[in-house]
Amino acid sequence: MAVIAVDRDPLAVGFGLADERAIISSEDEEAVDRLARAREVDGIVSPGADWPVGIAARVAERIGLAHPITARTGSIVTSKARQREAFAEAGVPHARELDPRRGVLRFPLVVKVPDRQGQRGLALVRSPGELEAALEAALAESRGGAVLVEEHVEGPEVTVNAVSVDGRFVPLTVTDRLTAEPPAFGVALAHAWPSRHDTAAAAVAAGAAVEAVGIRNGPSYTQLRLGPAGPVVMEVAARLGGGHDAELCAAATGVDLNALAVSFALGDDMSETDMSSCLAPRHVTKRQGAAVVFLVPPAGRLLQVDGLAEAEALPGVEWVRVYRRPGHVFGPLRRGADRAGAVLATGADRDDALVRGRRAADAVRFRIDADAS
């Protein structure tokens, strides 16, 4: 199998893992279409970014490639507004949309961009005086000029990673999504497995949401809050989780979600025997907990990263990855792009894995020129 990686960044990390590289934006639908036709590709996959999910589905449909989701589903899952329409029609519990022009708003509330990911334009608004600035910031990030205002659902956040096969929803991991409070509202600092909350209820709600948006095949990534009345779906993605969720799943259960995503994109015929084999949890001895802990540097220009070998040598650490090269300027932590890397750790239980991951993260030292921020 030959892999062509697409990215507008000529220094993209993924290029080193591919057979060929194409320096075009994964969000340039015409360019992706031309490349797919010219190279007569057998499948297209957008493993970790929302907007290209729709592009991959539309291009595959136009040129007759097998693909896990339809173009229609691709248009729904890449729009939070369309998702909420689908949830409402199917009776899936989700955050209630608010209209700032009508009625009295209850604070806190959440402002978000319907056609972006990675917490871009996301804000927790605690008072009326903060609303206008939040709306302007979200509007600046919006592709289509729309902004969503929603009720803020109190409760812990969890993520359900799953696959669907001909409409059969198979939850694999339910992880706790540990986030930062404002001004970094919504930014995940760690994912921890297994969740300490009601995983069965979360999986049922995620399955209903996945069905509502039309995902019948392939991976899905559903974020929920566990509110006072039960799980509330925040959003669904028809892809792998962008926070190393597939690697965490592999460490926790032995299920290779990355390989499954490629198989779905190629239209591989998955018999019941194959699915039973690859989806059967295979817990590794003493790996009853797993965590991904993100590396968060201070603001400024990156000069050097120290301590990687020390961090990787610590007990339970599977790997340590740094995304950024010297010269990159980190801003205040507002979205996932400001993270610098991650640690995957395993342990005797969830908390043990988190402790090991955080210990490794503390061992990584970022030399920063703060004046460059």
C-alpha positions as CSV (number, residue, x, y, z in Angstrom):
1,M,0.0,0.0,0.0
2,A,1.3,3.5,-0.9
3,V,0.2,6.5,1.1
4,I,0.0,10.1,-0.2
5,A,-0.1,12.6,2.6
6,V,-1.7,16.0,2.0
7,D,-0.8,19.2,4.0
8,R,-0.1,22.8,3.2
9,D,2.8,22.8,5.6
10,P,5.9,21.5,3.9
11,L,7.3,20.5,7.3
12,A,4.2,18.6,8.4
13,V,5.1,15.7,10.7
14,G,3.0,13.3,8.8
15,F,5.0,13.6,5.6
16,G,7.8,11.6,7.2
17,L,5.4,8.6,7.5
18,A,4.0,8.7,4.0
19,D,5.4,7.4,0.7
20,E,4.6,10.6,-1.1
21,R,3.7,14.1,-0.1
22,A,1.4,16.7,-1.7
23,I,1.9,20.3,-0.5
24,I,-1.7,21.3,-0.8
25,S,-4.3,22.2,1.9
26,S,-6.5,19.4,3.0
27,E,-9.3,22.0,3.0
28,D,-8.8,22.7,-0.7
29,E,-11.5,20.5,-2.2
30,E,-10.7,21.1,-5.8
31,A,-7.0,20.3,-5.3
32,V,-7.8,17.1,-3.4
33,D,-10.2,16.1,-6.1
34,R,-7.6,16.7,-8.8
35,L,-5.0,14.7,-6.9
36,A,-7.3,11.8,-6.2
37,R,-8.2,11.5,-9.9
38,A,-4.7,12.0,-11.2
39,R,-3.2,9.4,-8.9
40,E,-6.2,7.0,-9.2
41,V,-6.3,6.5,-5.4
42,D,-8.2,3.6,-3.9
43,G,-9.4,5.5,-0.8
44,I,-9.4,8.8,1.0
45,V,-9.3,9.3,4.7
46,S,-9.4,12.4,7.0
47,P,-8.3,10.8,10.2
48,G,-8.1,13.7,12.7
49,A,-9.6,16.9,11.3
50,D,-13.3,17.8,10.9
51,W,-13.6,19.9,7.8
52,P,-11.7,17.6,5.5
53,V,-14.1,14.8,6.6
54,G,-16.8,16.3,4.4
55,I,-14.3,16.9,1.6
56,A,-13.2,13.3,1.6
57,A,-16.8,12.1,1.5
58,R,-17.7,14.4,-1.4
59,V,-14.7,13.6,-3.5
60,A,-15.0,9.9,-2.9
61,E,-18.7,10.0,-4.0
62,R,-17.9,12.1,-7.1
63,I,-15.2,9.7,-8.4
64,G,-16.9,6.5,-7.3
65,L,-14.7,5.4,-4.4
66,A,-15.9,3.3,-1.5
67,H,-16.2,5.5,1.6
68,P,-17.6,4.9,5.1
69,I,-19.9,7.9,5.1
70,T,-22.0,9.6,2.4
71,A,-21.5,13.2,1.2
72,R,-24.8,14.1,3.0
73,T,-23.5,12.7,6.3
74,G,-20.2,14.5,5.7
75,S,-22.1,17.8,5.4
76,I,-23.9,17.1,8.7
77,V,-21.0,16.1,10.8
78,T,-18.9,19.1,9.8
79,S,-21.6,21.6,10.9
80,K,-22.6,21.8,14.6
81,A,-25.8,23.6,13.5
82,R,-26.8,20.7,11.2
83,Q,-25.9,18.2,13.9
84,R,-28.2,19.9,16.3
85,E,-31.1,19.8,13.8
86,A,-30.5,16.0,13.4
87,F,-30.3,15.6,17.2
88,A,-33.6,17.4,17.7
89,E,-35.3,15.4,15.0
90,A,-34.1,12.1,16.5
91,G,-34.7,13.1,20.1
92,V,-31.0,13.0,21.1
93,P,-30.3,15.1,24.2
94,H,-28.1,18.0,23.3
95,A,-27.2,21.5,24.4
96,R,-30.2,23.9,23.9
97,E,-29.6,26.8,21.4
98,L,-30.2,30.3,22.7
99,D,-31.1,33.4,20.7
100,P,-29.5,36.6,22.1
101,R,-32.1,38.7,20.3
102,R,-35.0,37.1,22.1
103,G,-35.9,36.6,25.7
104,V,-33.7,36.8,28.8
105,L,-30.4,34.8,28.6
106,R,-29.2,32.8,31.5
107,F,-25.5,32.9,32.2
108,P,-23.1,31.3,32.0
109,L,-23.6,30.3,28.4
110,V,-21.4,29.1,25.6
111,V,-20.5,30.8,22.3
112,K,-19.0,28.6,19.6
113,V,-18.4,28.4,15.8
114,P,-20.5,25.9,14.0
115,D,-18.0,25.1,11.3
116,R,-14.7,25.0,13.2
117,Q,-12.9,22.5,15.4
118,G,-10.2,22.6,18.1
119,Q,-12.1,25.1,20.3
120,R,-11.5,27.9,17.8
121,G,-13.9,30.7,18.7
122,L,-15.2,28.8,21.7
123,A,-15.9,30.8,24.9
124,L,-17.7,30.4,28.2
125,V,-19.5,33.7,28.8
126,R,-20.3,34.3,32.5
127,S,-22.0,37.7,32.3
128,P,-23.8,39.9,29.8
129,G,-20.8,42.2,29.6
130,E,-18.7,39.4,28.1
131,L,-21.1,38.4,25.4
132,E,-20.4,41.0,22.7
133,A,-16.6,40.3,22.7
134,A,-17.3,36.5,22.6
135,L,-19.6,36.9,19.6
136,E,-17.1,39.0,17.7
137,A,-14.3,36.5,18.4
138,A,-16.4,33.6,17.2
139,L,-17.6,35.5,14.1
140,A,-14.0,36.2,13.2
141,E,-13.3,32.4,13.2
142,S,-16.5,31.4,11.4
143,R,-16.2,30.1,7.8
144,G,-19.8,30.9,6.9
145,G,-20.5,33.9,9.1
146,A,-22.6,32.0,11.7
147,V,-22.2,31.7,15.4
148,L,-23.9,29.4,17.9
149,V,-25.0,30.5,21.4
150,E,-25.9,27.6,23.7
151,E,-26.8,26.8,27.3
152,H,-23.8,25.8,29.4
153,V,-24.4,22.2,30.6
154,E,-22.8,21.7,34.0
155,G,-21.1,18.4,34.6
156,P,-18.0,16.3,33.7
157,E,-16.9,15.8,30.1
158,V,-16.4,12.4,28.5
159,T,-15.5,11.2,25.1
160,V,-16.8,8.0,23.4
161,N,-14.6,6.5,20.8
162,A,-16.3,3.9,18.7
163,V,-16.7,2.3,15.3
164,S,-19.9,1.5,13.4
165,V,-20.3,-1.5,11.0
166,D,-23.5,-1.5,8.9
167,G,-25.3,0.5,11.5
168,R,-24.0,-1.5,14.5
169,F,-22.5,0.9,17.0
170,V,-19.5,-0.6,18.9
171,P,-18.2,1.7,21.7
172,L,-14.5,1.0,22.4
173,T,-13.4,3.5,25.1
174,V,-15.1,6.1,27.2
175,T,-12.6,8.5,28.5
176,D,-12.7,11.5,30.9
177,R,-11.8,14.7,29.1
178,L,-10.0,16.9,31.7
179,T,-10.1,20.5,30.6
180,A,-8.9,23.9,31.7
181,E,-11.1,26.6,33.0
182,P,-11.3,30.0,31.4
183,P,-9.5,31.6,29.7
184,A,-8.6,28.2,28.2
185,F,-12.2,26.9,28.3
186,G,-12.7,23.7,26.5
187,V,-9.0,22.9,25.9
188,A,-8.3,19.3,26.8
189,L,-5.3,18.9,29.1
190,A,-5.6,15.2,29.4
191,H,-7.8,12.2,28.4
192,A,-8.0,9.4,31.0
193,W,-9.3,5.8,30.7
194,P,-11.4,4.3,32.0
195,S,-13.9,7.0,32.9
196,R,-15.0,7.2,36.5
197,H,-18.5,8.2,35.4
198,D,-21.5,6.3,33.9
199,T,-19.9,4.9,30.8
200,A,-23.0,2.8,29.8
201,A,-25.3,5.9,29.7
202,A,-22.6,7.8,27.8
203,A,-22.2,5.0,25.2
204,V,-26.0,4.8,24.7
205,A,-26.3,8.6,24.1
206,A,-23.3,8.5,21.7
207,G,-24.8,5.7,19.8
208,A,-28.0,7.6,19.3
209,A,-26.1,10.7,18.2
210,V,-24.1,8.7,15.7
211,E,-27.2,7.2,14.2
212,A,-28.9,10.6,14.1
213,V,-26.2,12.1,11.9
214,G,-26.1,9.1,9.6
215,I,-22.8,7.4,10.5
216,R,-23.4,3.7,9.6
217,N,-19.8,2.8,9.0
218,G,-16.4,3.9,10.3
219,P,-15.0,5.5,13.4
220,S,-16.8,8.1,15.4
221,Y,-15.8,10.5,18.2
222,T,-18.5,11.8,20.4
223,Q,-18.1,14.5,23.1
224,L,-20.7,14.6,25.9
225,R,-21.3,16.3,29.2
226,L,-22.9,14.4,32.0
227,G,-25.5,16.8,33.2
228,P,-27.9,16.6,36.2
229,A,-30.5,14.9,34.0
230,G,-28.0,12.6,32.2
231,P,-25.7,12.6,29.2
232,V,-25.9,15.6,26.9
233,V,-24.3,15.3,23.4
234,M,-22.0,18.3,22.5
235,E,-20.8,17.1,19.1
236,V,-20.0,14.1,17.0
237,A,-17.2,13.6,14.5
238,A,-17.0,11.0,11.8
239,R,-13.3,10.4,12.4
240,L,-10.7,9.4,15.0
241,G,-10.3,11.7,18.0
242,G,-7.6,14.3,17.4
243,G,-6.1,13.9,20.9
244,H,-4.3,10.6,20.2
245,D,-7.5,8.8,21.1
246,A,-6.7,6.0,18.7
247,E,-3.3,5.4,20.4
248,L,-4.9,5.5,23.8
249,C,-7.5,2.9,22.6
250,A,-4.7,0.6,21.3
251,A,-2.9,0.9,24.6
252,A,-6.0,0.3,26.6
253,T,-7.8,-2.4,24.6
254,G,-5.5,-3.6,21.9
255,V,-7.9,-2.4,19.2
256,D,-6.0,-0.6,16.4
257,L,-8.4,2.2,15.5
258,N,-5.9,3.7,13.0
259,A,-5.8,0.5,11.0
260,L,-9.6,0.2,11.1
261,A,-10.0,3.8,9.8
262,V,-7.8,2.9,6.8
263,S,-9.8,-0.3,6.2
264,F,-13.1,1.6,6.2
265,A,-11.7,4.2,3.8
266,L,-10.6,1.5,1.4
267,G,-14.0,-0.2,1.5
268,D,-12.6,-3.4,2.9
269,D,-15.2,-6.1,3.4
270,M,-15.3,-6.7,7.1
271,S,-16.9,-10.1,7.8
272,E,-18.5,-10.8,11.2
273,T,-15.4,-13.0,12.0
274,D,-13.0,-10.2,11.2
275,M,-14.9,-7.6,13.2
276,S,-15.2,-9.9,16.2
277,S,-11.5,-10.6,16.1
278,C,-10.3,-7.0,15.7
279,L,-12.9,-5.4,18.1
280,A,-12.6,-7.9,21.0
281,P,-10.9,-6.1,23.9
282,R,-7.5,-7.5,24.6
283,H,-6.4,-5.9,27.9
284,V,-2.7,-6.1,28.5
285,T,-1.5,-7.3,31.9
286,K,-1.2,-4.4,34.3
287,R,-2.6,-2.0,31.7
288,Q,-5.9,-1.3,33.4
289,G,-5.5,2.5,33.0
290,A,-4.3,4.8,30.2
291,A,-3.9,8.5,29.8
292,V,-2.9,11.1,27.2
293,V,-1.4,14.2,28.9
294,F,-0.8,17.2,26.7
295,L,2.3,19.3,26.9
296,V,1.5,22.9,27.5
297,P,4.4,25.4,27.3
298,P,4.3,29.1,28.4
299,A,3.7,31.8,25.9
300,G,6.7,32.9,23.8
301,R,9.1,31.7,21.1
302,L,10.4,28.1,21.5
303,L,14.2,27.9,21.7
304,Q,14.8,24.3,22.8
305,V,13.1,21.3,24.3
306,D,14.9,19.3,27.0
307,G,14.2,16.2,29.0
308,L,12.6,14.0,26.4
309,A,14.8,11.0,27.0
310,E,14.3,11.4,30.8
311,A,10.5,11.5,30.3
312,E,10.4,8.5,28.0
313,A,12.4,6.4,30.5
314,L,9.9,6.9,33.3
315,P,7.7,3.9,34.3
316,G,4.5,3.4,32.3
317,V,5.4,5.9,29.6
318,E,4.7,4.5,26.1
319,W,5.9,7.6,24.2
320,V,6.5,11.3,24.3
321,R,5.9,13.4,21.2
322,V,6.7,17.1,20.6
323,Y,4.8,18.8,17.7
324,R,6.6,22.1,17.5
325,R,10.1,23.0,16.3
326,P,12.4,25.7,17.7
327,G,11.2,29.1,16.4
328,H,7.5,28.4,16.9
329,V,5.7,31.1,18.9
330,F,3.2,29.9,21.5
331,G,0.3,32.2,22.4
332,P,-1.9,32.0,25.5
333,L,-3.6,28.6,25.7
334,R,-6.9,29.2,24.0
335,R,-7.2,26.2,21.6
336,G,-5.7,22.8,20.8
337,A,-3.2,24.3,18.4
338,D,-1.3,25.9,21.3
339,R,-0.4,22.5,22.7
340,A,3.2,21.5,22.2
341,G,3.0,17.7,22.3
342,A,1.7,14.8,24.4
343,V,2.6,11.9,26.6
344,L,0.9,8.5,26.4
345,A,1.1,6.6,29.7
346,T,-0.4,3.4,31.1
347,G,-0.8,2.2,34.7
348,A,-2.5,0.0,37.1
349,D,-5.6,2.1,36.9
350,R,-6.8,5.5,35.6
351,D,-5.3,7.6,38.3
352,D,-2.0,5.8,38.2
353,A,-1.8,6.4,34.4
354,L,-2.6,10.1,34.9
355,V,0.1,10.4,37.6
356,R,2.7,8.8,35.4
357,G,1.7,10.9,32.4
358,R,1.9,14.1,34.3
359,R,5.2,13.1,35.9
360,A,6.6,12.6,32.3
361,A,5.1,15.9,31.1
362,D,6.8,17.7,34.0
363,A,10.1,16.2,33.0
364,V,9.9,17.9,29.5
365,R,11.2,21.4,29.8
366,F,10.5,24.1,27.2
367,R,13.1,26.8,26.8
368,I,11.0,29.9,25.9
369,D,11.9,33.4,24.9
370,A,8.9,35.1,26.7
371,D,9.6,38.5,25.1
372,A,8.8,37.0,21.7
373,S,5.1,36.4,22.6
